[in-house]
Amino acid sequence: MKKAILQVALDLLELKRALQIAQESLEGGADWLEVGTPLIKSEGMQVIRVLRDKYPDSVIVADMKIADTGTLEVEMAAKAGANIVCILADADDSVIAEAVSASRLYGTKLMADLINVADPVSRASQLELLGVDIICAHVGIDQQMIGKNSIDLLTTLSGHVHITLAVAGGIDAATAGQAVNYGADIVIVGGWIVRSADVKGSTQRIRAEMDSPSLAPKERRSLDEEIYELLTQVSSPNVSDAMHRKGAMQDLISISGNVKMVGKSVTVQTVAGDWAKPVEAIDIAKKHDVIVISNDGCTHVAPWGELATLSCVNKGISGVVIDGAVRDVDDIRAMKFPLFAKAVVPNAGEPKGFGEINAEIRCCGQQVSPGDWIIGDESGVVVIPAKRAYEVARRALEVRKTEERIREEIRRGSTLSVVSELIRWEKK
């Protein structure tokens, strides 16, 4: 079988960082370098020229995402030093034809990106007839966040395209080999490599998977299982960033310190220390659920203590959040159980039975509905609406990966302001 090409997408904003990552990825076994669309928009054609000067023998791909003026934009990229230029597959046929003619004139190849195309199989066939050299099965980042998959798009195209086939969008070490098995001639990897603290090592892992792909099918999991696994990999600040600084509860402290909880909410409305409904909720909650209690913010009497916590531990409940007080904290800390509350008091209330389980509540400044996802750690607690949980979990993982690369660059002697080029990007 012909060896598949590994193309690394330099989807960054800063030229200096892109050059360092390009070098490390080539050392790890990358074949082609892609000047990603954000980098082109940030640095212009100059970044292509710099890469061409630095790597005269490498194939350079310019992800121009051409939508109009096909001749002009192909000419710009080609004269700057690009070997391959990317055009949007849903551009008008006249734009495609002009771009194809220009690519022939300037000695480049044309890659058509199928992002957002409604009928990818039909359009791919049309593009092949129009003279495009490469078809790219691409699911964009925002589409990935809501569950769309580039491997699924690739399998749809496989067998229908008779020219070079590329795949892009969310490819990692687990899916790079699958992409090769499903017919990809070019595997395009961005974030999994360029956001890694170890770019060379991550590239080597992708290269190894592509060269010796596993034939074992990927295990299918439920959506809840995927969300849970994703959220266990990120922090509450990662999630807050992914939600544009929304969803964070107020005034809570982690009673057991450095612990973490992830789960779907079982909500409880109670009043002034009435612990009947909070305790009854333990029997309703399932493994990995989080019990979220509105005690009306009352902090002079506790609706929760050690015996309720022990019951949660036995059931495998992930944690408890109380808009109010808790007692028996020495015992709870000894269990290392994730419990978040506003205050600590010795007073217990009475089990009167007022309130309700699994109704919409307001807790620590946030609306919480049954089934919303909750993540909590020593930095705080964030509520994720159920309908956005998969998207937010995926975006939070992207935030974490971005931070990993920045952290590595700081370790090498830079600073956060220098890595981020803060002065350059301040709002004018």
Stockholm file with secondary structure:
# STOCKHOLM 1.0

chainA/1-428         MKKAILQVALDLLELKRALQIAQESLEGGADWLEVGTPLIKSEGMQVIRVLRDKYPDSVIVADMKIADTGTLEVEMAAKAGANIVCILADADDSVIAEAVSASRLYGTKLMADLINVADPVSRASQLELLGVDIICAHVGIDQQMIGKNSIDLLTTLSGHVHITLAVAGGIDAATAGQAVNYGADIVIVGGWIVRSADVKGSTQRIRAEMDSPSLAPKERRSLDEEIYELLTQVSSPNVSDAMHRKGAMQDLISISGNVKMVGKSVTVQTVAGDWAKPVEAIDIAKKHDVIVISNDGCTHVAPWGELATLSCVNKGISGVVIDGAVRDVDDIRAMKFPLFAKAVVPNAGEPKGFGEINAEIRCCGQQVSPGDWIIGDESGVVVIPAKRAYEVARRALEVRKTEERIREEIRRGSTLSVVSELIRWEKK
#=GR chainA/1-428 SS CCCCEEEEEECCSCHHHHHHHHHHHHHTTCCEEEECHHHHHHHTTHHHHHHHHHCTTSEEEEEEEECSCHHHHHHHHHHHTCSEEEEETTSCHHHHHHHHHHHHHHTCEEEEECTTCSSHHHHHHHHHHHTCSEEEEECCHHHHHTTCCHHHHHHHHTTTCCSEEEEESSCCHHHHHHHHHTTCSEEEECHHHHTCSSHHHHHHHHHHHHHSCCCSCCCCCCHHHHHHHHHHTSCHHHHHHHTTSCCBCSSCEETTSSCCEEEEEEEEECCTTCCHHHHHHHHHCCTTCEEEEECTTCCSSBSCCHHHHHHHHHHTCCEEEEESEECCHHHHHHHTCCEEESEECSCBCCCCCCSEESSCEEETTEEECTTCEEEEETTEEEEECGGGHHHHHHHHHHHHHHHHHHHHHHHTTCCHHHHHTHHHHSCC
#=GC SS_cons         CCCCEEEEEECCSCHHHHHHHHHHHHHTTCCEEEECHHHHHHHTTHHHHHHHHHCTTSEEEEEEEECSCHHHHHHHHHHHTCSEEEEETTSCHHHHHHHHHHHHHHTCEEEEECTTCSSHHHHHHHHHHHTCSEEEEECCHHHHHTTCCHHHHHHHHTTTCCSEEEEESSCCHHHHHHHHHTTCSEEEECHHHHTCSSHHHHHHHHHHHHHSCCCSCCCCCCHHHHHHHHHHTSCHHHHHHHTTSCCBCSSCEETTSSCCEEEEEEEEECCTTCCHHHHHHHHHCCTTCEEEEECTTCCSSBSCCHHHHHHHHHHTCCEEEEESEECCHHHHHHHTCCEEESEECSCBCCCCCCSEESSCEEETTEEECTTCEEEEETTEEEEECGGGHHHHHHHHHHHHHHHHHHHHHHHTTCCHHHHHTHHHHSCC
//
